Amino acid sequence: MTQRAETCPLQARLARLARAGSDAARARAREAASALAVDIETDLPDGRAEAAEMRDGAAVTVEAPGLIAREFGTATRAVRPVIGPAVARLTGRG
C-alpha cells in the first residue's frame, strides 16, 4: 500500500507532463505547417497550399496545375521546385 500511495502522485504528474509535451509538440507542428503553407502559396500564384491539424501533428496539402512537372522537371522543362526549397527554409537549411 505504501508503494502505491507514493507512485500515484508521481504517475499523475508524469501523465500531465506527457500531455503538456504532446500539446506543445502539436502546437509547434501546427505553426510550422501554417508557415510552410504560406511560404508555398506565395511561390504558387496559380495554386493553393493549406495546413490542417492532424491527430499526430499537422499536414500541408498543395495543389497547382503542373506541380509535379515543376518539382521534378520533364524532358522539355527544367526543374523549378517550390516545395523542396520551402521545406529547406522551414528547417533552416535554405
Secondary structure per residue as TSV (DSSP state, phi and psi in degrees):
chain	resnum	aa	ss	phi	psi
A	1	M	-	360.0	-40.7
A	2	T	H	-60.8	-42.1
A	3	Q	H	-62.0	-42.8
A	4	R	H	-64.3	-40.3
A	5	A	H	-63.5	-33.3
A	6	E	H	-78.7	-33.3
A	7	T	H	-86.8	-24.1
A	8	C	H	-60.1	-49.2
A	9	P	H	-62.4	-37.3
A	10	L	H	-66.3	-43.4
A	11	Q	H	-63.5	-40.1
A	12	A	H	-64.2	-42.0
A	13	R	H	-65.7	-42.9
A	14	L	H	-61.7	-39.3
A	15	A	H	-64.3	-42.5
A	16	R	H	-63.0	-42.8
A	17	L	H	-63.7	-40.2
A	18	A	H	-63.7	-42.9
A	19	R	H	-64.3	-42.3
A	20	A	H	-63.7	-40.9
A	21	G	H	-64.1	-42.2
A	22	S	H	-64.8	-42.4
A	23	D	H	-62.4	-42.5
A	24	A	H	-65.7	-40.8
A	25	A	H	-65.0	-41.1
A	26	R	H	-64.6	-38.3
A	27	A	H	-64.9	-42.3
A	28	R	H	-63.9	-41.3
A	29	A	H	-64.2	-41.2
A	30	R	H	-63.0	-44.2
A	31	E	H	-65.8	-41.9
A	32	A	H	-65.4	-41.9
A	33	A	H	-65.0	-40.5
A	34	S	H	-64.0	-43.4
A	35	A	H	-63.6	-41.0
A	36	L	H	-64.4	-43.2
A	37	A	H	-61.8	-42.5
A	38	V	H	-64.6	-44.2
A	39	D	H	-61.9	-45.0
A	40	I	H	-67.9	-44.0
A	41	E	H	-63.0	-31.9
A	42	T	H	-63.1	-37.7
A	43	D	H	-84.2	-7.0
A	44	L	-	-120.6	80.2
A	45	P	T	-64.3	-23.2
A	46	D	T	-101.3	10.8
A	47	G	S	-133.0	-167.1
A	48	R	E	-146.1	153.0
A	49	A	E	-134.7	134.7
A	50	E	E	-136.2	131.5
A	51	A	E	-94.0	141.1
A	52	A	E	-137.4	138.4
A	53	E	E	-79.7	132.7
A	54	M	E	-111.8	171.7
A	55	R	T	-60.9	-38.8
A	56	D	T	-106.0	13.3
A	57	G	E	157.5	-126.1
A	58	A	E	-149.4	160.3
A	59	A	E	-138.3	152.5
A	60	V	E	-119.5	126.7
A	61	T	E	-104.0	129.9
A	62	V	E	-123.3	131.2
A	63	E	E	-133.2	131.9
A	64	A	-	-165.0	145.6
A	65	P	T	-62.8	131.4
A	66	G	T	70.2	21.4
A	67	L	H	-62.6	-43.2
A	68	I	H	-63.2	-44.6
A	69	A	H	-62.7	-37.1
A	70	R	H	-68.3	-42.9
A	71	E	H	-69.2	-40.1
A	72	F	H	-112.8	-10.3
A	73	G	-	80.5	168.5
A	74	T	-	-135.3	-175.7
A	75	A	S	-66.0	-26.1
A	76	T	S	-111.0	-9.8
A	77	R	S	-125.5	137.8
A	78	A	-	-75.5	159.8
A	79	V	-	-68.2	134.0
A	80	R	-	-135.4	68.6
A	81	P	-	-65.0	148.9
A	82	V	S	-118.8	-47.7
A	83	I	H	-69.9	-47.3
A	84	G	H	-56.3	-52.0
A	85	P	H	-61.4	-36.1
A	86	A	H	-65.4	-41.5
A	87	V	H	-64.7	-41.4
A	88	A	H	-62.3	-41.2
A	89	R	H	-63.6	-40.4
A	90	L	H	-62.2	-39.2
A	91	T	H	-85.5	-2.9
A	92	G	T	85.4	12.7
A	93	R	-	-99.5	-2.6
A	94	G	-	-127.6	360.0
